[in-house]
Amino acid sequence: MGILMNKFSFIAGTVFGVYIAQNYNVPNIKKLFNEALYSAKQVEEKYRKPKKPEEEH
């Protein structure tokens, strides 16, 4: 009985997700993630400590 309930949950979630994606303005999560990663890299590069002269090769 547990396997049947797991499959039902998965199918119901998929159908619900498709319905929401088609009928509402859902943001593109992959695009938002990439923009956040790019911003984080820029902040990290801006505030990174400078290398000490003996560390540079």
PDB file with one MODEL, atoms N, CA, C and O in Angstrom:
MODEL        1
ATOM      1  N   MET A   1       0.816  -1.192   0.000  1.00  0.00           N
ATOM      2  CA  MET A   1       0.000   0.000   0.000  1.00  0.00           C
ATOM      3  C   MET A   1       0.864   1.262   0.000  1.00  0.00           C
ATOM      4  O   MET A   1       0.465   2.288  -0.552  1.00  0.00           O
ATOM      5  N   GLY A   2       2.048   1.190   0.618  1.00  0.00           N
ATOM      6  CA  GLY A   2       2.930   2.358   0.694  1.00  0.00           C
ATOM      7  C   GLY A   2       3.460   2.775  -0.666  1.00  0.00           C
ATOM      8  O   GLY A   2       3.597   3.967  -0.941  1.00  0.00           O
ATOM      9  N   ILE A   3       3.761   1.794  -1.526  1.00  0.00           N
ATOM     10  CA  ILE A   3       4.282   2.099  -2.853  1.00  0.00           C
ATOM     11  C   ILE A   3       3.214   2.806  -3.681  1.00  0.00           C
ATOM     12  O   ILE A   3       3.515   3.744  -4.418  1.00  0.00           O
ATOM     13  N   LEU A   4       1.981   2.360  -3.560  1.00  0.00           N
ATOM     14  CA  LEU A   4       0.885   2.980  -4.301  1.00  0.00           C
ATOM     15  C   LEU A   4       0.675   4.427  -3.857  1.00  0.00           C
ATOM     16  O   LEU A   4       0.415   5.291  -4.695  1.00  0.00           O
ATOM     17  N   MET A   5       0.782   4.707  -2.564  1.00  0.00           N
ATOM     18  CA  MET A   5       0.610   6.071  -2.063  1.00  0.00           C
ATOM     19  C   MET A   5       1.760   6.966  -2.513  1.00  0.00           C
ATOM     20  O   MET A   5       1.549   8.140  -2.815  1.00  0.00           O
ATOM     21  N   ASN A   6       2.980   6.421  -2.559  1.00  0.00           N
ATOM     22  CA  ASN A   6       4.115   7.200  -3.034  1.00  0.00           C
ATOM     23  C   ASN A   6       3.931   7.592  -4.493  1.00  0.00           C
ATOM     24  O   ASN A   6       4.196   8.735  -4.863  1.00  0.00           O
ATOM     25  N   LYS A   7       3.487   6.671  -5.312  1.00  0.00           N
ATOM     26  CA  LYS A   7       3.268   6.964  -6.727  1.00  0.00           C
ATOM     27  C   LYS A   7       2.136   7.962  -6.903  1.00  0.00           C
ATOM     28  O   LYS A   7       2.217   8.853  -7.749  1.00  0.00           O
ATOM     29  N   PHE A   8       1.078   7.820  -6.110  1.00  0.00           N
ATOM     30  CA  PHE A   8      -0.030   8.765  -6.183  1.00  0.00           C
ATOM     31  C   PHE A   8       0.431  10.173  -5.817  1.00  0.00           C
ATOM     32  O   PHE A   8       0.051  11.139  -6.478  1.00  0.00           O
ATOM     33  N   SER A   9       1.242  10.298  -4.777  1.00  0.00           N
ATOM     34  CA  SER A   9       1.757  11.602  -4.358  1.00  0.00           C
ATOM     35  C   SER A   9       2.597  12.223  -5.464  1.00  0.00           C
ATOM     36  O   SER A   9       2.469  13.413  -5.752  1.00  0.00           O
ATOM     37  N   PHE A  10       3.448  11.430  -6.077  1.00  0.00           N
ATOM     38  CA  PHE A  10       4.315  11.926  -7.138  1.00  0.00           C
ATOM     39  C   PHE A  10       3.485  12.398  -8.341  1.00  0.00           C
ATOM     40  O   PHE A  10       3.716  13.483  -8.874  1.00  0.00           O
ATOM     41  N   ILE A  11       2.534  11.584  -8.754  1.00  0.00           N
ATOM     42  CA  ILE A  11       1.692  11.935  -9.907  1.00  0.00           C
ATOM     43  C   ILE A  11       0.844  13.170  -9.599  1.00  0.00           C
ATOM     44  O   ILE A  11       0.723  14.064 -10.436  1.00  0.00           O
ATOM     45  N   ALA A  12       0.260  13.222  -8.409  1.00  0.00           N
ATOM     46  CA  ALA A  12      -0.556  14.375  -8.025  1.00  0.00           C
ATOM     47  C   ALA A  12       0.295  15.642  -7.975  1.00  0.00           C
ATOM     48  O   ALA A  12      -0.155  16.700  -8.417  1.00  0.00           O
ATOM     49  N   GLY A  13       1.497  15.556  -7.454  1.00  0.00           N
ATOM     50  CA  GLY A  13       2.404  16.708  -7.409  1.00  0.00           C
ATOM     51  C   GLY A  13       2.805  17.168  -8.787  1.00  0.00           C
ATOM     52  O   GLY A  13       2.887  18.371  -9.038  1.00  0.00           O
ATOM     53  N   THR A  14       3.058  16.232  -9.693  1.00  0.00           N
ATOM     54  CA  THR A  14       3.425  16.568 -11.060  1.00  0.00           C
ATOM     55  C   THR A  14       2.276  17.271 -11.775  1.00  0.00           C
ATOM     56  O   THR A  14       2.479  18.286 -12.440  1.00  0.00           O
ATOM     57  N   VAL A  15       1.072  16.727 -11.635  1.00  0.00           N
ATOM     58  CA  VAL A  15      -0.096  17.337 -12.270  1.00  0.00           C
ATOM     59  C   VAL A  15      -0.336  18.741 -11.706  1.00  0.00           C
ATOM     60  O   VAL A  15      -0.613  19.676 -12.458  1.00  0.00           O
ATOM     61  N   PHE A  16      -0.231  18.882 -10.406  1.00  0.00           N
ATOM     62  CA  PHE A  16      -0.417  20.185  -9.777  1.00  0.00           C
ATOM     63  C   PHE A  16       0.652  21.173 -10.252  1.00  0.00           C
ATOM     64  O   PHE A  16       0.335  22.327 -10.539  1.00  0.00           O
ATOM     65  N   GLY A  17       1.904  20.739 -10.337  1.00  0.00           N
ATOM     66  CA  GLY A  17       2.987  21.605 -10.810  1.00  0.00           C
ATOM     67  C   GLY A  17       2.792  22.051 -12.240  1.00  0.00           C
ATOM     68  O   GLY A  17       3.049  23.210 -12.565  1.00  0.00           O
ATOM     69  N   VAL A  18       2.342  21.156 -13.105  1.00  0.00           N
ATOM     70  CA  VAL A  18       2.078  21.510 -14.504  1.00  0.00           C
ATOM     71  C   VAL A  18       0.951  22.529 -14.577  1.00  0.00           C
ATOM     72  O   VAL A  18       1.035  23.498 -15.332  1.00  0.00           O
ATOM     73  N   TYR A  19      -0.095  22.316 -13.803  1.00  0.00           N
ATOM     74  CA  TYR A  19      -1.228  23.247 -13.789  1.00  0.00           C
ATOM     75  C   TYR A  19      -0.779  24.639 -13.354  1.00  0.00           C
ATOM     76  O   TYR A  19      -1.129  25.632 -13.991  1.00  0.00           O
ATOM     77  N   ILE A  20      -0.011  24.713 -12.280  1.00  0.00           N
ATOM     78  CA  ILE A  20       0.471  26.004 -11.775  1.00  0.00           C
ATOM     79  C   ILE A  20       1.367  26.682 -12.806  1.00  0.00           C
ATOM     80  O   ILE A  20       1.241  27.884 -13.040  1.00  0.00           O
ATOM     81  N   ALA A  21       2.268  25.927 -13.422  1.00  0.00           N
ATOM     82  CA  ALA A  21       3.199  26.503 -14.393  1.00  0.00           C
ATOM     83  C   ALA A  21       2.475  27.045 -15.622  1.00  0.00           C
ATOM     84  O   ALA A  21       2.914  28.035 -16.206  1.00  0.00           O
ATOM     85  N   GLN A  22       1.391  26.421 -16.019  1.00  0.00           N
ATOM     86  CA  GLN A  22       0.665  26.858 -17.206  1.00  0.00           C
ATOM     87  C   GLN A  22      -0.258  28.037 -16.925  1.00  0.00           C
ATOM     88  O   GLN A  22      -0.505  28.846 -17.820  1.00  0.00           O
ATOM     89  N   ASN A  23      -0.769  28.151 -15.714  1.00  0.00           N
ATOM     90  CA  ASN A  23      -1.795  29.146 -15.443  1.00  0.00           C
ATOM     91  C   ASN A  23      -1.332  30.343 -14.616  1.00  0.00           C
ATOM     92  O   ASN A  23      -2.085  31.303 -14.456  1.00  0.00           O
ATOM     93  N   TYR A  24      -0.136  30.306 -14.099  1.00  0.00           N
ATOM     94  CA  TYR A  24       0.365  31.404 -13.283  1.00  0.00           C
ATOM     95  C   TYR A  24       1.754  31.800 -13.752  1.00  0.00           C
ATOM     96  O   TYR A  24       2.448  31.012 -14.394  1.00  0.00           O
ATOM     97  N   ASN A  25       2.155  33.018 -13.432  1.00  0.00           N
ATOM     98  CA  ASN A  25       3.463  33.534 -13.822  1.00  0.00           C
ATOM     99  C   ASN A  25       4.503  33.067 -12.790  1.00  0.00           C
ATOM    100  O   ASN A  25       4.766  33.758 -11.806  1.00  0.00           O
ATOM    101  N   VAL A  26       5.071  31.919 -13.025  1.00  0.00           N
ATOM    102  CA  VAL A  26       6.053  31.322 -12.119  1.00  0.00           C
ATOM    103  C   VAL A  26       7.444  31.746 -12.584  1.00  0.00           C
ATOM    104  O   VAL A  26       7.761  31.604 -13.764  1.00  0.00           O
ATOM    105  N   PRO A  27       8.288  32.267 -11.676  1.00  0.00           N
ATOM    106  CA  PRO A  27       9.627  32.687 -12.081  1.00  0.00           C
ATOM    107  C   PRO A  27      10.500  31.496 -12.481  1.00  0.00           C
ATOM    108  O   PRO A  27      10.311  30.377 -12.002  1.00  0.00           O
ATOM    109  N   ASN A  28      11.451  31.763 -13.362  1.00  0.00           N
ATOM    110  CA  ASN A  28      12.397  30.746 -13.805  1.00  0.00           C
ATOM    111  C   ASN A  28      13.456  30.578 -12.714  1.00  0.00           C
ATOM    112  O   ASN A  28      14.327  31.432 -12.552  1.00  0.00           O
ATOM    113  N   ILE A  29      13.377  29.483 -11.973  1.00  0.00           N
ATOM    114  CA  ILE A  29      14.258  29.253 -10.829  1.00  0.00           C
ATOM    115  C   ILE A  29      15.717  29.133 -11.260  1.00  0.00           C
ATOM    116  O   ILE A  29      16.608  29.630 -10.572  1.00  0.00           O
ATOM    117  N   LYS A  30      15.965  28.483 -12.384  1.00  0.00           N
ATOM    118  CA  LYS A  30      17.339  28.314 -12.853  1.00  0.00           C
ATOM    119  C   LYS A  30      17.971  29.671 -13.165  1.00  0.00           C
ATOM    120  O   LYS A  30      19.135  29.905 -12.842  1.00  0.00           O
ATOM    121  N   LYS A  31      17.211  30.554 -13.786  1.00  0.00           N
ATOM    122  CA  LYS A  31      17.716  31.886 -14.115  1.00  0.00           C
ATOM    123  C   LYS A  31      17.992  32.685 -12.838  1.00  0.00           C
ATOM    124  O   LYS A  31      19.021  33.352 -12.734  1.00  0.00           O
ATOM    125  N   LEU A  32      17.074  32.617 -11.866  1.00  0.00           N
ATOM    126  CA  LEU A  32      17.276  33.321 -10.598  1.00  0.00           C
ATOM    127  C   LEU A  32      18.506  32.798  -9.866  1.00  0.00           C
ATOM    128  O   LEU A  32      19.269  33.578  -9.296  1.00  0.00           O
ATOM    129  N   PHE A  33      18.699  31.477  -9.880  1.00  0.00           N
ATOM    130  CA  PHE A  33      19.858  30.885  -9.222  1.00  0.00           C
ATOM    131  C   PHE A  33      21.161  31.352  -9.883  1.00  0.00           C
ATOM    132  O   PHE A  33      22.119  31.704  -9.196  1.00  0.00           O
ATOM    133  N   ASN A  34      21.187  31.354 -11.229  1.00  0.00           N
ATOM    134  CA  ASN A  34      22.391  31.788 -11.932  1.00  0.00           C
ATOM    135  C   ASN A  34      22.706  33.259 -11.664  1.00  0.00           C
ATOM    136  O   ASN A  34      23.873  33.621 -11.511  1.00  0.00           O
ATOM    137  N   GLU A  35      21.679  34.110 -11.606  1.00  0.00           N
ATOM    138  CA  GLU A  35      21.896  35.522 -11.301  1.00  0.00           C
ATOM    139  C   GLU A  35      22.425  35.706  -9.884  1.00  0.00           C
ATOM    140  O   GLU A  35      23.312  36.528  -9.658  1.00  0.00           O
ATOM    141  N   ALA A  36      21.891  34.949  -8.927  1.00  0.00           N
ATOM    142  CA  ALA A  36      22.357  35.037  -7.550  1.00  0.00           C
ATOM    143  C   ALA A  36      23.805  34.551  -7.433  1.00  0.00           C
ATOM    144  O   ALA A  36      24.600  35.143  -6.703  1.00  0.00           O
ATOM    145  N   LEU A  37      24.143  33.493  -8.137  1.00  0.00           N
ATOM    146  CA  LEU A  37      25.511  32.978  -8.117  1.00  0.00           C
ATOM    147  C   LEU A  37      26.484  33.993  -8.711  1.00  0.00           C
ATOM    148  O   LEU A  37      27.579  34.193  -8.186  1.00  0.00           O
ATOM    149  N   TYR A  38      26.080  34.629  -9.804  1.00  0.00           N
ATOM    150  CA  TYR A  38      26.916  35.656 -10.439  1.00  0.00           C
ATOM    151  C   TYR A  38      27.136  36.828  -9.476  1.00  0.00           C
ATOM    152  O   TYR A  38      28.258  37.318  -9.343  1.00  0.00           O
ATOM    153  N   SER A  39      26.078  37.273  -8.810  1.00  0.00           N
ATOM    154  CA  SER A  39      26.192  38.377  -7.855  1.00  0.00           C
ATOM    155  C   SER A  39      27.096  37.993  -6.686  1.00  0.00           C
ATOM    156  O   SER A  39      27.906  38.805  -6.237  1.00  0.00           O
ATOM    157  N   ALA A  40      26.968  36.780  -6.197  1.00  0.00           N
ATOM    158  CA  ALA A  40      27.802  36.326  -5.085  1.00  0.00           C
ATOM    159  C   ALA A  40      29.277  36.293  -5.485  1.00  0.00           C
ATOM    160  O   ALA A  40      30.143  36.662  -4.692  1.00  0.00           O
ATOM    161  N   LYS A  41      29.566  35.853  -6.706  1.00  0.00           N
ATOM    162  CA  LYS A  41      30.955  35.840  -7.182  1.00  0.00           C
ATOM    163  C   LYS A  41      31.513  37.246  -7.279  1.00  0.00           C
ATOM    164  O   LYS A  41      32.672  37.480  -6.937  1.00  0.00           O
ATOM    165  N   GLN A  42      30.698  38.189  -7.745  1.00  0.00           N
ATOM    166  CA  GLN A  42      31.155  39.577  -7.861  1.00  0.00           C
ATOM    167  C   GLN A  42      31.461  40.161  -6.480  1.00  0.00           C
ATOM    168  O   GLN A  42      32.472  40.842  -6.308  1.00  0.00           O
ATOM    169  N   VAL A  43      30.599  39.902  -5.501  1.00  0.00           N
ATOM    170  CA  VAL A  43      30.814  40.405  -4.141  1.00  0.00           C
ATOM    171  C   VAL A  43      32.065  39.768  -3.550  1.00  0.00           C
ATOM    172  O   VAL A  43      32.859  40.445  -2.897  1.00  0.00           O
ATOM    173  N   GLU A  44      32.244  38.469  -3.777  1.00  0.00           N
ATOM    174  CA  GLU A  44      33.423  37.777  -3.243  1.00  0.00           C
ATOM    175  C   GLU A  44      34.704  38.349  -3.838  1.00  0.00           C
ATOM    176  O   GLU A  44      35.684  38.543  -3.119  1.00  0.00           O
ATOM    177  N   GLU A  45      34.709  38.620  -5.127  1.00  0.00           N
ATOM    178  CA  GLU A  45      35.903  39.176  -5.766  1.00  0.00           C
ATOM    179  C   GLU A  45      36.173  40.602  -5.293  1.00  0.00           C
ATOM    180  O   GLU A  45      37.327  41.008  -5.160  1.00  0.00           O
ATOM    181  N   LYS A  46      35.113  41.356  -5.041  1.00  0.00           N
ATOM    182  CA  LYS A  46      35.273  42.750  -4.610  1.00  0.00           C
ATOM    183  C   LYS A  46      35.869  42.832  -3.216  1.00  0.00           C
ATOM    184  O   LYS A  46      36.713  43.690  -2.958  1.00  0.00           O
ATOM    185  N   TYR A  47      35.443  41.943  -2.300  1.00  0.00           N
ATOM    186  CA  TYR A  47      35.861  42.028  -0.905  1.00  0.00           C
ATOM    187  C   TYR A  47      36.928  41.004  -0.523  1.00  0.00           C
ATOM    188  O   TYR A  47      37.204  40.824   0.663  1.00  0.00           O
ATOM    189  N   ARG A  48      37.523  40.340  -1.489  1.00  0.00           N
ATOM    190  CA  ARG A  48      38.576  39.362  -1.213  1.00  0.00           C
ATOM    191  C   ARG A  48      39.812  40.076  -0.677  1.00  0.00           C
ATOM    192  O   ARG A  48      40.160  41.163  -1.137  1.00  0.00           O
ATOM    193  N   LYS A  49      40.469  39.459   0.294  1.00  0.00           N
ATOM    194  CA  LYS A  49      41.707  40.025   0.819  1.00  0.00           C
ATOM    195  C   LYS A  49      42.779  39.935  -0.256  1.00  0.00           C
ATOM    196  O   LYS A  49      42.840  38.942  -0.980  1.00  0.00           O
ATOM    197  N   PRO A  50      43.619  40.944  -0.374  1.00  0.00           N
ATOM    198  CA  PRO A  50      44.709  40.848  -1.361  1.00  0.00           C
ATOM    199  C   PRO A  50      45.720  39.793  -0.937  1.00  0.00           C
ATOM    200  O   PRO A  50      45.928  39.556   0.253  1.00  0.00           O
ATOM    201  N   LYS A  51      46.348  39.163  -1.928  1.00  0.00           N
ATOM    202  CA  LYS A  51      47.351  38.142  -1.627  1.00  0.00           C
ATOM    203  C   LYS A  51      48.619  38.794  -1.102  1.00  0.00           C
ATOM    204  O   LYS A  51      48.977  39.903  -1.498  1.00  0.00           O
ATOM    205  N   LYS A  52      49.286  38.089  -0.207  1.00  0.00           N
ATOM    206  CA  LYS A  52      50.561  38.559   0.310  1.00  0.00           C
ATOM    207  C   LYS A  52      51.619  38.339  -0.760  1.00  0.00           C
ATOM    208  O   LYS A  52      51.497  37.405  -1.552  1.00  0.00           O
ATOM    209  N   PRO A  53      52.646  39.163  -0.806  1.00  0.00           N
ATOM    210  CA  PRO A  53      53.670  39.018  -1.861  1.00  0.00           C
ATOM    211  C   PRO A  53      54.351  37.648  -1.886  1.00  0.00           C
ATOM    212  O   PRO A  53      54.685  37.165  -2.968  1.00  0.00           O
ATOM    213  N   GLU A  54      54.572  36.998  -0.723  1.00  0.00           N
ATOM    214  CA  GLU A  54      55.255  35.706  -0.719  1.00  0.00           C
ATOM    215  C   GLU A  54      54.341  34.582  -1.225  1.00  0.00           C
ATOM    216  O   GLU A  54      54.830  33.512  -1.586  1.00  0.00           O
ATOM    217  N   GLU A  55      53.013  34.812  -1.257  1.00  0.00           N
ATOM    218  CA  GLU A  55      52.095  33.790  -1.739  1.00  0.00           C
ATOM    219  C   GLU A  55      51.992  33.797  -3.265  1.00  0.00           C
ATOM    220  O   GLU A  55      51.619  32.786  -3.860  1.00  0.00           O
ATOM    221  N   GLU A  56      52.315  34.916  -3.901  1.00  0.00           N
ATOM    222  CA  GLU A  56      52.216  35.004  -5.335  1.00  0.00           C
ATOM    223  C   GLU A  56      53.412  34.313  -5.986  1.00  0.00           C
ATOM    224  O   GLU A  56      54.555  34.526  -5.579  1.00  0.00           O
ATOM    225  N   HIS A  57      53.152  33.501  -6.978  1.00  0.00           N
ATOM    226  CA  HIS A  57      54.249  32.790  -7.667  1.00  0.00           C
ATOM    227  C   HIS A  57      54.235  33.146  -9.115  1.00  0.00           C
ATOM    228  O   HIS A  57      55.070  32.662  -9.878  1.00  0.00           O
TER     229      HIS A  57
ENDMDL
END
